[in-house]
């Protein structure tokens, strides 16, 4: 069992998980034939975007609601190398928070199911004038309510 980066209270809903599959491209590797460390942020982004699209909280959903959610914290733990043409799966795990922030965890596995990389990010919510929001915007509060009530598909 891998310890989560974020802890939740007993009454909090289960995390939302979306898995993305991809194959490592040549341009993503360094001269040693392993994925260059700077590429991992785009792998995490693939999973983060998939969660947003699935649950209606993607970048454009925020923008349509006059809100942006920039990264505030980004952390990566490199455990095993990933090589050229390797098939990988990326889990994007959205952890519960009632605050005006988004807590994501990420797990990358190779084709053998081994965990190669873990990480997390925290996004804050701003209005379109870059003012920090202290409470989530209405559309995100509605999303949180549906999540807590188990009404997400």
N, C-alpha and C positions, 0 to 999 in steps of 0.2 A: 504494500500500500504506500503510495506516494503522499507525503504530507502536502496539503494545499497551502498556497501562499496566503490566502485570505481565509479567515475563520468566520463561520456563520453561527448564529444562535439556533437553538433547537427548533424554534417555531418558524424559522426562515424557510422559504421554499427551496427545493432542490436546484442546483445550478442548471443552467441551460447549456447544452453541449451540441455543437455542430462539427462534423468531421469533413475535412477537405482532402482530396487525394491529388497528388501531382507527381510528376517525374522531374528529377533534377536535370536542368539544361546545361549545356557546355558553358554558356556565358556566365553561369552562376558559380563556377568553380575557379579555384586559384591554380597556379602552375603545378601544384601537387596533386591536382585532380579531386580535391575535396571542396565542399561548399565554403566559399569565402564568408567570414563572419558577418560582414555587412549585409548579406542577403537574407539573413534570418528575419530581419524586420519585415521584409515583404512576405515571407511565409506566414508570419503571425498576422500580418495584414489580411492575407487571403482568408484566414479563419475568422478574423474579426468582422470582415465585410460579409461573410456568409451568415454569421449570426444576425447581423443587422438586417440583411435582406430577408431572412426567414421570419423574423419577428417584428418587422416594421419599424426598426430603430436604426436604420442605416444613415449614412452621411446626408443623403438628400432628404430623408425624413426629418432630421434635425434642422437642416437648412430651411425647409418649407415651414418649419415652426419657429423660424427666426432664432435658432440656437446653433452653436457649433460646439464640438467636443474635442478639443486638442489634447494630445498626450501630455501628461504632467510627469509621469514616471514610466520608464521602460527598462526592464531587466531581463537578461538572458543567462541561463546556465547551460554551458556546452558540456555534454556528457560523453558522446561518441561522435566521430566524424561521419559525414554523409558524403557519398561520392557521386560522380557523374553517372547519369542514367539510372540512378537508384529511385525506386518508387517509394514515396513517403506518404504518411497520413499526418494531418495536422488537426488536432482537436482545439477548437476555440471554446473556452469554458467561461460563461458569464456568471459571476458570483453576485449574489444578492447584496444590495445596498439601497437604503431609502434616501441616502444623501444625493446631492447633485453631482454625482461622480459615477464612473463606470469602471468596475473592477473585472479585468479579463485575466485568465490564466491560459497558457498554451502548452501543449505537449506534442512533440514531433516523434514519430516512430518510423523506423526503417521497415523494409519488407519482411524482416524476421520478427517484427513486433517489439523490437528493443527500443526503449526510450533513448533517443539521441540528444534531445534538447528540451528544456523546459524554460518557461519564462512567465512574466506577467507584465501588465501595463495598467496604469490608472489614467483615466481621462476625466477632465473637469468640464463643466458646462458653462458656457459664456453666452451672452446675448450678442447680437451682430455688431455692437459697439465695443466688444471685448471686455464687458463688465462681467465679473464672476457672479454666477447665480448661486444663491445660498439654498434654494429649494429647486427641485427639478421642474422643468416646464410642464404644463398641463398634459401634453400628449405623452410625456414620459411617465408622469404619475398614473395615467390611465393604463399604460403598459405594465407598470409595477402592480397595479391592482389586479389586472388579468392574470399576471404571473402568480401572484400570491393566492388567487382563487382557483388556480389550476385551469384557467380558460385559454391557455396558449396552445396552438396546434403545432 
